[in-house]
Amino acid sequence: MTNSLISTEPIVARNFFLDIPGENTLVLSGVSGLDVELDVVSLSQNGAKGKQEHIKTIGGVLKTPDISVTRMAPQDAASDPLWTWFLSIRDTGFASRTDKRKDISITLYDVSGKEVGRFNIFSAWPSKIATDALSTDSNDPMKETITIVNERIERVK
């Protein structure tokens, strides 16, 4: 028996992927913006004996930030699921409230390939694809950072 305060292995953020329904799973090299935040309403008032009180409570809005995912740029953008999704939105817009929005997931795996974490992202769509600066001084692969807007994030695992 050990007296460790940590009873489980930590999640090592090394193996994570973007799952788009009906498409291939995309390998990512970075993810940021997986924040889940409640709106806070502050109120100041005079309480008993005239002492000022500061009260904070839940507001009516769940804040959902944009997510940024980074990956190596694909060889063929014309057949890449993220690029075709983005270009479809850019070229024709939305026909309805739910058109072209997808429920996607960021999935984390341990070194043995077992799923250890999952963030479900609802009504998502790519709003920006930024390509890294290119330079003849570097041997680094070209990377893209994709901004994904969404309406809700849930950590389910």
C-alpha positions as CSV (number, residue, x, y, z in Angstrom):
1,M,0.0,0.0,0.0
2,T,1.3,3.5,-0.9
3,N,0.6,6.6,1.0
4,S,0.4,8.7,-2.2
5,L,-2.1,11.6,-2.4
6,I,-2.5,10.9,-6.1
7,S,-4.4,7.6,-6.6
8,T,-4.6,7.6,-10.4
9,E,-2.3,8.2,-13.3
10,P,-2.3,11.8,-14.7
11,I,-3.7,12.4,-18.1
12,V,-0.7,13.1,-20.3
13,A,-1.7,15.4,-23.1
14,R,0.3,13.7,-25.8
15,N,-2.3,11.7,-27.8
16,F,-5.3,13.7,-28.8
17,F,-7.5,13.9,-31.8
18,L,-10.4,15.8,-33.4
19,D,-13.4,13.5,-34.2
20,I,-15.7,14.8,-36.9
21,P,-18.7,12.5,-37.5
22,G,-18.5,10.8,-40.8
23,E,-14.9,11.9,-41.4
24,N,-11.5,10.6,-40.6
25,T,-10.2,11.3,-37.1
26,L,-7.7,14.2,-37.4
27,V,-4.4,14.2,-35.5
28,L,-3.7,17.4,-33.5
29,S,-0.5,18.8,-32.1
30,G,-2.2,21.4,-29.9
31,V,-5.6,22.4,-28.4
32,S,-6.6,25.4,-26.4
33,G,-9.9,26.9,-25.3
34,L,-11.5,23.9,-23.7
35,D,-12.9,26.2,-21.0
36,V,-16.3,25.7,-19.3
37,E,-17.3,28.8,-17.5
38,L,-20.5,30.1,-15.8
39,D,-21.5,33.7,-16.1
40,V,-21.2,35.4,-12.7
41,V,-23.5,38.2,-11.5
42,S,-22.1,40.5,-8.8
43,L,-24.3,42.6,-6.5
44,S,-23.4,45.0,-3.7
45,Q,-25.9,45.9,-1.1
46,N,-26.1,47.1,2.5
47,G,-26.7,44.3,4.9
48,A,-27.5,44.1,8.6
49,K,-26.4,47.1,10.6
50,G,-25.4,48.9,7.4
51,K,-22.4,46.7,6.6
52,Q,-21.8,46.4,2.9
53,E,-22.1,42.9,1.4
54,H,-20.8,41.7,-1.9
55,I,-22.8,38.8,-3.4
56,K,-21.9,36.7,-6.4
57,T,-24.3,34.2,-8.0
58,I,-24.8,32.3,-11.2
59,G,-26.0,34.3,-14.2
60,G,-28.2,32.9,-16.9
61,V,-25.5,32.4,-19.4
62,L,-23.0,29.6,-19.9
63,K,-19.9,31.1,-21.5
64,T,-18.4,29.1,-24.4
65,P,-15.0,30.3,-25.8
66,D,-13.7,29.6,-29.3
67,I,-11.5,26.5,-29.5
68,S,-8.1,26.6,-31.3
69,V,-6.7,23.4,-32.6
70,T,-3.2,23.1,-34.2
71,R,-2.1,20.4,-36.6
72,M,0.3,19.8,-39.4
73,A,-1.1,21.2,-42.6
74,P,-2.5,18.5,-45.0
75,Q,-0.8,17.7,-48.2
76,D,-4.1,18.1,-50.1
77,A,-6.4,20.8,-48.8
78,A,-9.1,20.0,-51.4
79,S,-9.7,16.5,-49.8
80,D,-9.2,17.5,-46.2
81,P,-12.4,17.4,-44.0
82,L,-11.6,20.7,-42.2
83,W,-10.8,22.6,-45.3
84,T,-13.9,21.4,-47.2
85,W,-16.1,22.2,-44.2
86,F,-14.5,25.7,-43.9
87,L,-14.7,26.4,-47.6
88,S,-18.4,25.3,-47.8
89,I,-19.3,27.8,-45.0
90,R,-17.1,30.5,-46.6
91,D,-18.5,30.1,-50.1
92,T,-22.2,29.5,-49.4
93,G,-22.9,30.6,-45.8
94,F,-25.6,29.0,-43.7
95,A,-29.0,28.0,-45.1
96,S,-30.6,27.5,-41.7
97,R,-29.9,27.7,-37.9
98,T,-28.4,24.2,-37.9
99,D,-26.9,24.1,-41.4
100,K,-23.2,23.0,-41.5
101,R,-22.8,23.0,-37.7
102,K,-21.5,19.7,-36.3
103,D,-21.2,18.0,-33.0
104,I,-17.5,17.1,-32.7
105,S,-15.2,15.7,-30.0
106,I,-11.6,16.2,-28.8
107,T,-10.5,12.7,-27.6
108,L,-7.5,12.0,-25.4
109,Y,-5.7,8.6,-25.3
110,D,-3.0,7.2,-23.1
111,V,0.1,5.5,-24.4
112,S,-1.6,2.1,-24.7
113,G,-4.4,3.6,-26.9
114,K,-7.1,3.6,-24.2
115,E,-9.4,6.6,-24.2
116,V,-8.8,8.6,-21.1
117,G,-10.6,11.9,-21.8
118,R,-13.3,13.4,-24.1
119,F,-14.7,16.8,-24.7
120,N,-17.9,16.9,-26.7
121,I,-18.3,20.2,-28.6
122,F,-21.8,21.1,-29.9
123,S,-23.0,23.1,-32.9
124,A,-19.4,23.7,-33.9
125,W,-18.0,25.2,-37.1
126,P,-14.6,26.4,-38.3
127,S,-14.4,30.2,-38.6
128,K,-10.7,30.6,-39.4
129,I,-7.7,28.6,-40.7
130,A,-4.3,30.3,-40.0
131,T,-1.2,29.0,-41.6
132,D,2.2,29.4,-39.8
133,A,4.7,31.7,-41.3
134,L,6.9,30.1,-43.9
135,S,10.7,30.4,-43.9
136,T,13.6,28.9,-45.8
137,D,15.5,29.0,-42.5
138,S,13.5,26.3,-40.9
139,N,13.0,22.5,-41.4
140,D,9.8,22.5,-39.3
141,P,6.6,21.2,-40.9
142,M,4.0,23.7,-41.9
143,K,1.2,24.0,-39.3
144,E,-2.3,25.3,-39.3
145,T,-4.3,26.7,-36.4
146,I,-8.0,26.3,-36.8
147,T,-10.5,28.4,-34.8
148,I,-13.7,26.5,-34.0
149,V,-16.7,28.4,-32.7
150,N,-19.3,26.4,-30.8
151,E,-22.4,26.7,-28.6
152,R,-21.5,24.3,-25.7
153,I,-18.6,22.2,-24.4
154,E,-18.9,19.2,-22.1
155,R,-16.2,17.2,-20.6
156,V,-17.7,13.7,-20.5
157,K,-14.7,11.6,-19.6
